[in-house]
Each structure stands twice: as C-alpha cells, then as structure tokens.
Amino acid sequence: MIAYDQHLHTHCSHDSRESLDAICRAARARGLSGVALTDHADLFGVDPAETRERIARSVLEADEAQDR
C-alpha cells in the first residue's frame, strides 16, 4: 500500500510552526511514502513582501528536501 498525507503546512504558512524536515521525519516514522505540501499565501491583511518571502522560502525548502 502506498500512503501519502496530501495536505500539510510548514512554518511557511501562518497556521503552522513545523519545519519541513520534522514533517518528513514524522512521515517516514509513520510509514508514509510521501507528503504534499500545501503552504498557502495570505493575500489580505498581510504585508505583500512577507507573503512573497514565505512563498519563496516554501519553494526553496521543498526543492532542497527533494534533493535529500
């Protein structure tokens, strides 16, 4: 059986404090085959520069994690 968690937020979303590495370690410990990150960008009530930085950090961390 292939099991995935297909809705996870990292610290790059305002509603999570978890690092991508911690999420990946927990997924492996539970026998998951993969995860899908669903970090989101808030568009209202947030500084646009902060939103751009969070998006860029999320993409960079995901790319780096794939290499590991």
Predicted model as a PDB file, atoms N, CA, C, CB and O in Angstrom, pLDDT in the B-factor column:
MODEL        1                                                                  
ATOM      1  N   MET A   1       0.833  -1.178   0.000  1.00 76.00           N  
ATOM      2  CA  MET A   1       0.000   0.000   0.000  1.00 76.00           C  
ATOM      3  C   MET A   1       0.881   1.246   0.000  1.00 76.00           C  
ATOM      4  CB  MET A   1      -0.950  -0.004   1.210  1.00 76.00           C  
ATOM      5  O   MET A   1       1.876   1.312   0.722  1.00 76.00           O  
ATOM      6  N   ILE A   2       0.515   2.211  -0.800  1.00 85.00           N  
ATOM      7  CA  ILE A   2       1.221   3.490  -0.832  1.00 85.00           C  
ATOM      8  C   ILE A   2       0.352   4.508  -0.103  1.00 85.00           C  
ATOM      9  CB  ILE A   2       1.529   3.949  -2.311  1.00 85.00           C  
ATOM     10  O   ILE A   2      -0.801   4.729  -0.473  1.00 85.00           O  
ATOM     11  N   ALA A   3       0.909   5.122   0.929  1.00 92.00           N  
ATOM     12  CA  ALA A   3       0.146   6.088   1.723  1.00 92.00           C  
ATOM     13  C   ALA A   3       0.826   7.443   1.688  1.00 92.00           C  
ATOM     14  CB  ALA A   3      -0.008   5.606   3.178  1.00 92.00           C  
ATOM     15  O   ALA A   3       2.040   7.547   1.864  1.00 92.00           O  
ATOM     16  N   TYR A   4       0.039   8.474   1.460  1.00 92.00           N  
ATOM     17  CA  TYR A   4       0.519   9.858   1.423  1.00 92.00           C  
ATOM     18  C   TYR A   4      -0.350  10.712   2.327  1.00 92.00           C  
ATOM     19  CB  TYR A   4       0.514  10.416  -0.028  1.00 92.00           C  
ATOM     20  O   TYR A   4      -1.539  10.445   2.501  1.00 92.00           O  
ATOM     21  N   ASP A   5       0.253  11.736   2.896  1.00 93.00           N  
ATOM     22  CA  ASP A   5      -0.534  12.808   3.517  1.00 93.00           C  
ATOM     23  C   ASP A   5      -0.518  13.933   2.503  1.00 93.00           C  
ATOM     24  CB  ASP A   5       0.050  13.267   4.945  1.00 93.00           C  
ATOM     25  O   ASP A   5       0.547  14.459   2.177  1.00 93.00           O  
ATOM     26  N   GLN A   6      -1.675  14.308   2.006  1.00 94.00           N  
ATOM     27  CA  GLN A   6      -1.742  15.242   0.890  1.00 94.00           C  
ATOM     28  C   GLN A   6      -2.168  16.656   1.273  1.00 94.00           C  
ATOM     29  CB  GLN A   6      -2.678  14.717  -0.128  1.00 94.00           C  
ATOM     30  O   GLN A   6      -2.607  17.428   0.421  1.00 94.00           O  
ATOM     31  N   HIS A   7      -2.038  16.993   2.551  1.00 95.00           N  
ATOM     32  CA  HIS A   7      -2.382  18.359   2.947  1.00 95.00           C  
ATOM     33  C   HIS A   7      -1.615  18.730   4.215  1.00 95.00           C  
ATOM     34  CB  HIS A   7      -3.916  18.503   3.171  1.00 95.00           C  
ATOM     35  O   HIS A   7      -2.092  18.520   5.330  1.00 95.00           O  
ATOM     36  N   LEU A   8      -0.428  19.281   4.024  1.00 94.00           N  
ATOM     37  CA  LEU A   8       0.424  19.671   5.146  1.00 94.00           C  
ATOM     38  C   LEU A   8       0.945  21.085   4.971  1.00 94.00           C  
ATOM     39  CB  LEU A   8       1.592  18.700   5.294  1.00 94.00           C  
ATOM     40  O   LEU A   8       1.325  21.493   3.873  1.00 94.00           O  
ATOM     41  N   HIS A   9       0.957  21.817   6.059  1.00 96.00           N  
ATOM     42  CA  HIS A   9       1.531  23.164   6.056  1.00 96.00           C  
ATOM     43  C   HIS A   9       2.812  23.166   6.877  1.00 96.00           C  
ATOM     44  CB  HIS A   9       0.520  24.203   6.616  1.00 96.00           C  
ATOM     45  O   HIS A   9       2.889  22.529   7.927  1.00 96.00           O  
ATOM     46  N   THR A  10       3.812  23.884   6.392  1.00 96.00           N  
ATOM     47  CA  THR A  10       5.048  24.075   7.152  1.00 96.00           C  
ATOM     48  C   THR A  10       5.009  25.449   7.812  1.00 96.00           C  
ATOM     49  CB  THR A  10       6.306  23.934   6.233  1.00 96.00           C  
ATOM     50  O   THR A  10       4.015  26.171   7.726  1.00 96.00           O  
ATOM     51  N   HIS A  11       6.098  25.787   8.462  1.00 95.00           N  
ATOM     52  CA  HIS A  11       6.221  27.098   9.114  1.00 95.00           C  
ATOM     53  C   HIS A  11       6.146  28.249   8.108  1.00 95.00           C  
ATOM     54  CB  HIS A  11       7.538  27.176   9.889  1.00 95.00           C  
ATOM     55  O   HIS A  11       6.105  29.413   8.505  1.00 95.00           O  
ATOM     56  N   CYS A  12       6.128  27.939   6.833  1.00 94.00           N  
ATOM     57  CA  CYS A  12       5.988  28.981   5.808  1.00 94.00           C  
ATOM     58  C   CYS A  12       4.541  29.463   5.686  1.00 94.00           C  
ATOM     59  CB  CYS A  12       6.476  28.456   4.451  1.00 94.00           C  
ATOM     60  O   CYS A  12       4.285  30.493   5.063  1.00 94.00           O  
ATOM     61  N   SER A  13       3.606  28.738   6.268  1.00 92.00           N  
ATOM     62  CA  SER A  13       2.215  29.175   6.342  1.00 92.00           C  
ATOM     63  C   SER A  13       1.976  29.740   7.741  1.00 92.00           C  
ATOM     64  CB  SER A  13       1.222  27.994   6.024  1.00 92.00           C  
ATOM     65  O   SER A  13       2.613  29.320   8.706  1.00 92.00           O  
ATOM     66  N   HIS A  14       1.066  30.681   7.837  1.00 87.00           N  
ATOM     67  CA  HIS A  14       0.834  31.335   9.126  1.00 87.00           C  
ATOM     68  C   HIS A  14       0.255  30.394  10.176  1.00 87.00           C  
ATOM     69  CB  HIS A  14      -0.090  32.508   8.943  1.00 87.00           C  
ATOM     70  O   HIS A  14       0.334  30.693  11.368  1.00 87.00           O  
ATOM     71  N   ASP A  15      -0.320  29.278   9.773  1.00 89.00           N  
ATOM     72  CA  ASP A  15      -1.002  28.406  10.720  1.00 89.00           C  
ATOM     73  C   ASP A  15      -0.216  27.152  11.100  1.00 89.00           C  
ATOM     74  CB  ASP A  15      -2.314  28.004  10.154  1.00 89.00           C  
ATOM     75  O   ASP A  15      -0.794  26.183  11.592  1.00 89.00           O  
ATOM     76  N   SER A  16       1.096  27.167  10.875  1.00 94.00           N  
ATOM     77  CA  SER A  16       1.944  26.047  11.277  1.00 94.00           C  
ATOM     78  C   SER A  16       3.290  26.572  11.751  1.00 94.00           C  
ATOM     79  CB  SER A  16       2.132  25.047  10.111  1.00 94.00           C  
ATOM     80  O   SER A  16       3.764  27.616  11.303  1.00 94.00           O  
ATOM     81  N   ARG A  17       3.885  25.834  12.656  1.00 95.00           N  
ATOM     82  CA  ARG A  17       5.215  26.182  13.137  1.00 95.00           C  
ATOM     83  C   ARG A  17       6.222  25.059  12.831  1.00 95.00           C  
ATOM     84  CB  ARG A  17       5.174  26.467  14.650  1.00 95.00           C  
ATOM     85  O   ARG A  17       7.389  25.128  13.217  1.00 95.00           O  
ATOM     86  N   GLU A  18       5.741  24.037  12.135  1.00 96.00           N  
ATOM     87  CA  GLU A  18       6.547  22.830  11.906  1.00 96.00           C  
ATOM     88  C   GLU A  18       7.504  23.004  10.737  1.00 96.00           C  
ATOM     89  CB  GLU A  18       5.643  21.628  11.654  1.00 96.00           C  
ATOM     90  O   GLU A  18       7.147  23.575   9.706  1.00 96.00           O  
ATOM     91  N   SER A  19       8.713  22.510  10.910  1.00 96.00           N  
ATOM     92  CA  SER A  19       9.686  22.555   9.816  1.00 96.00           C  
ATOM     93  C   SER A  19       9.410  21.421   8.835  1.00 96.00           C  
ATOM     94  CB  SER A  19      11.137  22.463  10.361  1.00 96.00           C  
ATOM     95  O   SER A  19       8.804  20.412   9.195  1.00 96.00           O  
ATOM     96  N   LEU A  20       9.853  21.591   7.610  1.00 95.00           N  
ATOM     97  CA  LEU A  20       9.686  20.545   6.608  1.00 95.00           C  
ATOM     98  C   LEU A  20      10.456  19.292   7.008  1.00 95.00           C  
ATOM     99  CB  LEU A  20      10.150  21.040   5.231  1.00 95.00           C  
ATOM    100  O   LEU A  20       9.969  18.179   6.810  1.00 95.00           O  
ATOM    101  N   ASP A  21      11.637  19.457   7.562  1.00 94.00           N  
ATOM    102  CA  ASP A  21      12.407  18.290   7.996  1.00 94.00           C  
ATOM    103  C   ASP A  21      11.656  17.485   9.056  1.00 94.00           C  
ATOM    104  CB  ASP A  21      13.769  18.727   8.541  1.00 94.00           C  
ATOM    105  O   ASP A  21      11.638  16.255   9.001  1.00 94.00           O  
ATOM    106  N   ALA A  22      11.041  18.165  10.013  1.00 96.00           N  
ATOM    107  CA  ALA A  22      10.274  17.461  11.051  1.00 96.00           C  
ATOM    108  C   ALA A  22       9.074  16.740  10.450  1.00 96.00           C  
ATOM    109  CB  ALA A  22       9.803  18.447  12.136  1.00 96.00           C  
ATOM    110  O   ALA A  22       8.750  15.624  10.856  1.00 96.00           O  
ATOM    111  N   ILE A  23       8.421  17.370   9.491  1.00 95.00           N  
ATOM    112  CA  ILE A  23       7.284  16.733   8.820  1.00 95.00           C  
ATOM    113  C   ILE A  23       7.746  15.472   8.093  1.00 95.00           C  
ATOM    114  CB  ILE A  23       6.613  17.715   7.824  1.00 95.00           C  
ATOM    115  O   ILE A  23       7.092  14.432   8.177  1.00 95.00           O  
ATOM    116  N   CYS A  24       8.855  15.559   7.391  1.00 93.00           N  
ATOM    117  CA  CYS A  24       9.363  14.396   6.648  1.00 93.00           C  
ATOM    118  C   CYS A  24       9.779  13.276   7.592  1.00 93.00           C  
ATOM    119  CB  CYS A  24      10.552  14.801   5.765  1.00 93.00           C  
ATOM    120  O   CYS A  24       9.523  12.105   7.309  1.00 93.00           O  
ATOM    121  N   ARG A  25      10.415  13.615   8.704  1.00 94.00           N  
ATOM    122  CA  ARG A  25      10.794  12.583   9.681  1.00 94.00           C  
ATOM    123  C   ARG A  25       9.547  11.890  10.240  1.00 94.00           C  
ATOM    124  CB  ARG A  25      11.626  13.205  10.837  1.00 94.00           C  
ATOM    125  O   ARG A  25       9.521  10.666  10.368  1.00 94.00           O  
ATOM    126  N   ALA A  26       8.531  12.662  10.568  1.00 95.00           N  
ATOM    127  CA  ALA A  26       7.294  12.082  11.106  1.00 95.00           C  
ATOM    128  C   ALA A  26       6.605  11.201  10.059  1.00 95.00           C  
ATOM    129  CB  ALA A  26       6.334  13.200  11.576  1.00 95.00           C  
ATOM    130  O   ALA A  26       6.071  10.143  10.392  1.00 95.00           O  
ATOM    131  N   ALA A  27       6.618  11.631   8.814  1.00 94.00           N  
ATOM    132  CA  ALA A  27       6.002  10.839   7.744  1.00 94.00           C  
ATOM    133  C   ALA A  27       6.711   9.501   7.582  1.00 94.00           C  
ATOM    134  CB  ALA A  27       6.028  11.612   6.417  1.00 94.00           C  
ATOM    135  O   ALA A  27       6.071   8.457   7.454  1.00 94.00           O  
ATOM    136  N   ARG A  28       8.026   9.544   7.588  1.00 93.00           N  
ATOM    137  CA  ARG A  28       8.791   8.288   7.479  1.00 93.00           C  
ATOM    138  C   ARG A  28       8.523   7.373   8.664  1.00 93.00           C  
ATOM    139  CB  ARG A  28      10.297   8.580   7.381  1.00 93.00           C  
ATOM    140  O   ARG A  28       8.343   6.166   8.496  1.00 93.00           O  
ATOM    141  N   ALA A  29       8.495   7.949   9.865  1.00 96.00           N  
ATOM    142  CA  ALA A  29       8.259   7.151  11.069  1.00 96.00           C  
ATOM    143  C   ALA A  29       6.890   6.476  11.029  1.00 96.00           C  
ATOM    144  CB  ALA A  29       8.372   8.029  12.318  1.00 96.00           C  
ATOM    145  O   ALA A  29       6.698   5.419  11.630  1.00 96.00           O  
ATOM    146  N   ARG A  30       5.941   7.086  10.323  1.00 95.00           N  
ATOM    147  CA  ARG A  30       4.593   6.512  10.218  1.00 95.00           C  
ATOM    148  C   ARG A  30       4.429   5.639   8.983  1.00 95.00           C  
ATOM    149  CB  ARG A  30       3.555   7.619  10.195  1.00 95.00           C  
ATOM    150  O   ARG A  30       3.340   5.131   8.718  1.00 95.00           O  
ATOM    151  N   GLY A  31       5.509   5.462   8.226  1.00 94.00           N  
ATOM    152  CA  GLY A  31       5.457   4.584   7.063  1.00 94.00           C  
ATOM    153  C   GLY A  31       4.845   5.200   5.818  1.00 94.00           C  
ATOM    154  O   GLY A  31       4.470   4.477   4.895  1.00 94.00           O  
ATOM    155  N   LEU A  32       4.738   6.520   5.775  1.00 94.00           N  
ATOM    156  CA  LEU A  32       4.185   7.167   4.589  1.00 94.00           C  
ATOM    157  C   LEU A  32       5.183   7.144   3.441  1.00 94.00           C  
ATOM    158  CB  LEU A  32       3.780   8.607   4.905  1.00 94.00           C  
ATOM    159  O   LEU A  32       6.395   7.179   3.653  1.00 94.00           O  
ATOM    160  N   SER A  33       4.666   7.086   2.245  1.00 91.00           N  
ATOM    161  CA  SER A  33       5.508   7.096   1.047  1.00 91.00           C  
ATOM    162  C   SER A  33       5.831   8.508   0.588  1.00 91.00           C  
ATOM    163  CB  SER A  33       4.827   6.340  -0.077  1.00 91.00           C  
ATOM    164  O   SER A  33       6.778   8.708  -0.173  1.00 91.00           O  
ATOM    165  N   GLY A  34       5.063   9.486   1.037  1.00 90.00           N  
ATOM    166  CA  GLY A  34       5.317  10.866   0.644  1.00 90.00           C  
ATOM    167  C   GLY A  34       4.328  11.815   1.282  1.00 90.00           C  
ATOM    168  O   GLY A  34       3.364  11.410   1.932  1.00 90.00           O  
ATOM    169  N   VAL A  35       4.598  13.083   1.076  1.00 93.00           N  
ATOM    170  CA  VAL A  35       3.719  14.138   1.570  1.00 93.00           C  
ATOM    171  C   VAL A  35       3.537  15.184   0.480  1.00 93.00           C  
ATOM    172  CB  VAL A  35       4.289  14.783   2.865  1.00 93.00           C  
ATOM    173  O   VAL A  35       4.377  15.334  -0.408  1.00 93.00           O  
ATOM    174  N   ALA A  36       2.441  15.891   0.564  1.00 93.00           N  
ATOM    175  CA  ALA A  36       2.189  17.011  -0.341  1.00 93.00           C  
ATOM    176  C   ALA A  36       2.090  18.273   0.512  1.00 93.00           C  
ATOM    177  CB  ALA A  36       0.877  16.786  -1.194  1.00 93.00           C  
ATOM    178  O   ALA A  36       1.238  18.375   1.394  1.00 93.00           O  
ATOM    179  N   LEU A  37       2.957  19.215   0.242  1.00 92.00           N  
ATOM    180  CA  LEU A  37       2.922  20.473   0.981  1.00 92.00           C  
ATOM    181  C   LEU A  37       1.858  21.376   0.387  1.00 92.00           C  
ATOM    182  CB  LEU A  37       4.302  21.170   0.960  1.00 92.00           C  
ATOM    183  O   LEU A  37       1.737  21.502  -0.832  1.00 92.00           O  
ATOM    184  N   THR A  38       1.100  21.992   1.256  1.00 94.00           N  
ATOM    185  CA  THR A  38       0.045  22.886   0.816  1.00 94.00           C  
ATOM    186  C   THR A  38       0.170  24.234   1.524  1.00 94.00           C  
ATOM    187  CB  THR A  38      -1.336  22.262   1.078  1.00 94.00           C  
ATOM    188  O   THR A  38      -0.823  24.825   1.948  1.00 94.00           O  
ATOM    189  N   ASP A  39       1.407  24.704   1.642  1.00 94.00           N  
ATOM    190  CA  ASP A  39       1.611  26.034   2.209  1.00 94.00           C  
ATOM    191  C   ASP A  39       0.792  27.029   1.413  1.00 94.00           C  
ATOM    192  CB  ASP A  39       3.115  26.428   2.209  1.00 94.00           C  
ATOM    193  O   ASP A  39       0.627  26.890   0.201  1.00 94.00           O  
ATOM    194  N   HIS A  40       0.285  28.024   2.101  1.00 87.00           N  
ATOM    195  CA  HIS A  40      -0.551  28.982   1.405  1.00 87.00           C  
ATOM    196  C   HIS A  40      -0.076  30.403   1.656  1.00 87.00           C  
ATOM    197  CB  HIS A  40      -1.999  28.828   1.831  1.00 87.00           C  
ATOM    198  O   HIS A  40       0.624  30.692   2.626  1.00 87.00           O  
ATOM    199  N   ALA A  41      -0.475  31.261   0.763  1.00 83.00           N  
ATOM    200  CA  ALA A  41      -0.093  32.668   0.821  1.00 83.00           C  
ATOM    201  C   ALA A  41      -1.320  33.488   1.162  1.00 83.00           C  
ATOM    202  CB  ALA A  41       0.536  33.142  -0.519  1.00 83.00           C  
ATOM    203  O   ALA A  41      -2.309  33.479   0.429  1.00 83.00           O  
ATOM    204  N   ASP A  42      -1.251  34.191   2.267  1.00 81.00           N  
ATOM    205  CA  ASP A  42      -2.347  35.069   2.646  1.00 81.00           C  
ATOM    206  C   ASP A  42      -2.246  36.354   1.848  1.00 81.00           C  
ATOM    207  CB  ASP A  42      -2.333  35.359   4.164  1.00 81.00           C  
ATOM    208  O   ASP A  42      -1.174  36.951   1.752  1.00 81.00           O  
ATOM    209  N   LEU A  43      -3.352  36.776   1.284  1.00 81.00           N  
ATOM    210  CA  LEU A  43      -3.353  37.948   0.419  1.00 81.00           C  
ATOM    211  C   LEU A  43      -3.938  39.180   1.079  1.00 81.00           C  
ATOM    212  CB  LEU A  43      -4.109  37.652  -0.829  1.00 81.00           C  
ATOM    213  O   LEU A  43      -3.698  40.298   0.622  1.00 81.00           O  
ATOM    214  N   PHE A  44      -4.701  38.998   2.146  1.00 85.00           N  
ATOM    215  CA  PHE A  44      -5.368  40.125   2.773  1.00 85.00           C  
ATOM    216  C   PHE A  44      -4.886  40.293   4.211  1.00 85.00           C  
ATOM    217  CB  PHE A  44      -6.891  39.939   2.734  1.00 85.00           C  
ATOM    218  O   PHE A  44      -4.758  39.320   4.954  1.00 85.00           O  
ATOM    219  N   GLY A  45      -4.622  41.530   4.588  1.00 85.00           N  
ATOM    220  CA  GLY A  45      -4.209  41.820   5.947  1.00 85.00           C  
ATOM    221  C   GLY A  45      -2.770  41.453   6.260  1.00 85.00           C  
ATOM    222  O   GLY A  45      -2.373  41.423   7.425  1.00 85.00           O  
ATOM    223  N   VAL A  46      -1.986  41.173   5.224  1.00 84.00           N  
ATOM    224  CA  VAL A  46      -0.591  40.781   5.402  1.00 84.00           C  
ATOM    225  C   VAL A  46       0.270  41.624   4.470  1.00 84.00           C  
ATOM    226  CB  VAL A  46      -0.389  39.257   5.126  1.00 84.00           C  
ATOM    227  O   VAL A  46      -0.140  41.952   3.356  1.00 84.00           O  
ATOM    228  N   ASP A  47       1.449  41.964   4.930  1.00 89.00           N  
ATOM    229  CA  ASP A  47       2.395  42.712   4.101  1.00 89.00           C  
ATOM    230  C   ASP A  47       2.744  41.873   2.865  1.00 89.00           C  
ATOM    231  CB  ASP A  47       3.688  43.077   4.913  1.00 89.00           C  
ATOM    232  O   ASP A  47       3.192  40.736   3.014  1.00 89.00           O  
ATOM    233  N   PRO A  48       2.550  42.405   1.648  1.00 89.00           N  
ATOM    234  CA  PRO A  48       2.854  41.650   0.425  1.00 89.00           C  
ATOM    235  C   PRO A  48       4.302  41.152   0.377  1.00 89.00           C  
ATOM    236  CB  PRO A  48       2.578  42.515  -0.792  1.00 89.00           C  
ATOM    237  O   PRO A  48       4.565  40.080  -0.168  1.00 89.00           O  
ATOM    238  N   ALA A  49       5.232  41.909   0.934  1.00 92.00           N  
ATOM    239  CA  ALA A  49       6.638  41.469   0.940  1.00 92.00           C  
ATOM    240  C   ALA A  49       6.797  40.215   1.793  1.00 92.00           C  
ATOM    241  CB  ALA A  49       7.565  42.595   1.469  1.00 92.00           C  
ATOM    242  O   ALA A  49       7.564  39.318   1.443  1.00 92.00           O  
ATOM    243  N   GLU A  50       6.077  40.147   2.908  1.00 90.00           N  
ATOM    244  CA  GLU A  50       6.144  38.958   3.758  1.00 90.00           C  
ATOM    245  C   GLU A  50       5.558  37.754   3.031  1.00 90.00           C  
ATOM    246  CB  GLU A  50       5.398  39.196   5.087  1.00 90.00           C  
ATOM    247  O   GLU A  50       6.098  36.651   3.116  1.00 90.00           O  
ATOM    248  N   THR A  51       4.465  37.960   2.325  1.00 89.00           N  
ATOM    249  CA  THR A  51       3.856  36.876   1.561  1.00 89.00           C  
ATOM    250  C   THR A  51       4.814  36.353   0.503  1.00 89.00           C  
ATOM    251  CB  THR A  51       2.556  37.344   0.907  1.00 89.00           C  
ATOM    252  O   THR A  51       4.976  35.140   0.366  1.00 89.00           O  
ATOM    253  N   ARG A  52       5.448  37.237  -0.242  1.00 91.00           N  
ATOM    254  CA  ARG A  52       6.417  36.807  -1.267  1.00 91.00           C  
ATOM    255  C   ARG A  52       7.570  36.040  -0.636  1.00 91.00           C  
ATOM    256  CB  ARG A  52       6.960  38.022  -2.047  1.00 91.00           C  
ATOM    257  O   ARG A  52       8.025  35.040  -1.189  1.00 91.00           O  
ATOM    258  N   GLU A  53       8.048  36.501   0.522  1.00 93.00           N  
ATOM    259  CA  GLU A  53       9.161  35.826   1.195  1.00 93.00           C  
ATOM    260  C   GLU A  53       8.746  34.437   1.659  1.00 93.00           C  
ATOM    261  CB  GLU A  53       9.656  36.656   2.389  1.00 93.00           C  
ATOM    262  O   GLU A  53       9.519  33.489   1.522  1.00 93.00           O  
ATOM    263  N   ARG A  54       7.546  34.301   2.204  1.00 92.00           N  
ATOM    264  CA  ARG A  54       7.073  32.987   2.656  1.00 92.00           C  
ATOM    265  C   ARG A  54       6.931  32.016   1.486  1.00 92.00           C  
ATOM    266  CB  ARG A  54       5.728  33.126   3.386  1.00 92.00           C  
ATOM    267  O   ARG A  54       7.298  30.847   1.604  1.00 92.00           O  
ATOM    268  N   ILE A  55       6.408  32.487   0.370  1.00 93.00           N  
ATOM    269  CA  ILE A  55       6.259  31.633  -0.809  1.00 93.00           C  
ATOM    270  C   ILE A  55       7.633  31.177  -1.308  1.00 93.00           C  
ATOM    271  CB  ILE A  55       5.495  32.381  -1.933  1.00 93.00           C  
ATOM    272  O   ILE A  55       7.841  29.995  -1.584  1.00 93.00           O  
ATOM    273  N   ALA A  56       8.552  32.111  -1.420  1.00 95.00           N  
ATOM    274  CA  ALA A  56       9.895  31.781  -1.899  1.00 95.00           C  
ATOM    275  C   ALA A  56      10.570  30.784  -0.963  1.00 95.00           C  
ATOM    276  CB  ALA A  56      10.751  33.055  -2.026  1.00 95.00           C  
ATOM    277  O   ALA A  56      11.226  29.849  -1.425  1.00 95.00           O  
ATOM    278  N   ARG A  57      10.417  30.973   0.351  1.00 95.00           N  
ATOM    279  CA  ARG A  57      11.034  30.062   1.318  1.00 95.00           C  
ATOM    280  C   ARG A  57      10.413  28.675   1.209  1.00 95.00           C  
ATOM    281  CB  ARG A  57      10.881  30.606   2.755  1.00 95.00           C  
ATOM    282  O   ARG A  57      11.129  27.677   1.284  1.00 95.00           O  
ATOM    283  N   SER A  58       9.107  28.593   1.035  1.00 95.00           N  
ATOM    284  CA  SER A  58       8.435  27.311   0.908  1.00 95.00           C  
ATOM    285  C   SER A  58       8.946  26.542  -0.308  1.00 95.00           C  
ATOM    286  CB  SER A  58       6.926  27.513   0.809  1.00 95.00           C  
ATOM    287  O   SER A  58       9.249  25.353  -0.210  1.00 95.00           O  
ATOM    288  N   VAL A  59       9.041  27.217  -1.445  1.00 95.00           N  
ATOM    289  CA  VAL A  59       9.521  26.571  -2.667  1.00 95.00           C  
ATOM    290  C   VAL A  59      10.970  26.131  -2.509  1.00 95.00           C  
ATOM    291  CB  VAL A  59       9.383  27.519  -3.870  1.00 95.00           C  
ATOM    292  O   VAL A  59      11.318  25.015  -2.895  1.00 95.00           O  
ATOM    293  N   LEU A  60      11.810  26.974  -1.954  1.00 95.00           N  
ATOM    294  CA  LEU A  60      13.218  26.638  -1.771  1.00 95.00           C  
ATOM    295  C   LEU A  60      13.371  25.439  -0.842  1.00 95.00           C  
ATOM    296  CB  LEU A  60      13.988  27.841  -1.216  1.00 95.00           C  
ATOM    297  O   LEU A  60      14.123  24.513  -1.148  1.00 95.00           O  
ATOM    298  N   GLU A  61      12.672  25.445   0.284  1.00 94.00           N  
ATOM    299  CA  GLU A  61      12.786  24.330   1.237  1.00 94.00           C  
ATOM    300  C   GLU A  61      12.271  23.028   0.618  1.00 94.00           C  
ATOM    301  CB  GLU A  61      12.004  24.646   2.536  1.00 94.00           C  
ATOM    302  O   GLU A  61      12.844  21.966   0.862  1.00 94.00           O  
ATOM    303  N   ALA A  62      11.213  23.090  -0.168  1.00 94.00           N  
ATOM    304  CA  ALA A  62      10.703  21.880  -0.818  1.00 94.00           C  
ATOM    305  C   ALA A  62      11.703  21.342  -1.833  1.00 94.00           C  
ATOM    306  CB  ALA A  62       9.361  22.165  -1.503  1.00 94.00           C  
ATOM    307  O   ALA A  62      11.922  20.133  -1.915  1.00 94.00           O  
ATOM    308  N   ASP A  63      12.308  22.237  -2.605  1.00 93.00           N  
ATOM    309  CA  ASP A  63      13.328  21.809  -3.586  1.00 93.00           C  
ATOM    310  C   ASP A  63      14.503  21.162  -2.880  1.00 93.00           C  
ATOM    311  CB  ASP A  63      13.817  23.007  -4.433  1.00 93.00           C  
ATOM    312  O   ASP A  63      14.988  20.116  -3.312  1.00 93.00           O  
ATOM    313  N   GLU A  64      14.966  21.770  -1.799  1.00 92.00           N  
ATOM    314  CA  GLU A  64      16.106  21.216  -1.059  1.00 92.00           C  
ATOM    315  C   GLU A  64      15.758  19.860  -0.445  1.00 92.00           C  
ATOM    316  CB  GLU A  64      16.555  22.191   0.042  1.00 92.00           C  
ATOM    317  O   GLU A  64      16.592  18.955  -0.426  1.00 92.00           O  
ATOM    318  N   ALA A  65      14.536  19.719   0.053  1.00 88.00           N  
ATOM    319  CA  ALA A  65      14.124  18.459   0.666  1.00 88.00           C  
ATOM    320  C   ALA A  65      14.081  17.333  -0.359  1.00 88.00           C  
ATOM    321  CB  ALA A  65      12.759  18.614   1.329  1.00 88.00           C  
ATOM    322  O   ALA A  65      14.437  16.196  -0.048  1.00 88.00           O  
ATOM    323  N   GLN A  66      13.652  17.638  -1.569  1.00 84.00           N  
ATOM    324  CA  GLN A  66      13.625  16.608  -2.615  1.00 84.00           C  
ATOM    325  C   GLN A  66      15.024  16.081  -2.895  1.00 84.00           C  
ATOM    326  CB  GLN A  66      13.006  17.164  -3.908  1.00 84.00           C  
ATOM    327  O   GLN A  66      15.200  14.894  -3.170  1.00 84.00           O  
ATOM    328  N   ASP A  67      16.012  16.952  -2.826  1.00 74.00           N  
ATOM    329  CA  ASP A  67      17.387  16.525  -3.064  1.00 74.00           C  
ATOM    330  C   ASP A  67      17.897  15.590  -1.963  1.00 74.00           C  
ATOM    331  CB  ASP A  67      18.297  17.742  -3.172  1.00 74.00           C  
ATOM    332  O   ASP A  67      18.766  14.752  -2.206  1.00 74.00           O  
ATOM    333  N   ARG A  68      17.347  15.741  -0.746  1.00 72.00           N  
ATOM    334  CA  ARG A  68      17.774  14.884   0.366  1.00 72.00           C  
ATOM    335  C   ARG A  68      17.011  13.581   0.317  1.00 72.00           C  
ATOM    336  CB  ARG A  68      17.559  15.583   1.730  1.00 72.00           C  
ATOM    337  O   ARG A  68      17.217  12.713   1.165  1.00 72.00           O  
TER     338      ARG A  68                                                      
ENDMDL                                                                          
END                                                                             
